């Protein structure tokens, strides 16, 4: 029996920590339940490093943006 308990993935704006230049920058963050990760393929606007392994510091929900 196959169960489909997958939570929907939301793409929201947020801030992440770039490990290379050690700054917090804006990026798109994917949220699934309470898990957060950056959207693959993004780069840091300051140093052009990949943000694939960066840490999501905060996520701006659509409710607070309005």
Secondary structure, 3 states (H helix, E strand, C coil): CCCCCCCCCEEEEEEEECCCCCCEEEEEEEEECCEEEECCCCECCCCCCECCCCEEEEECCHHHHC
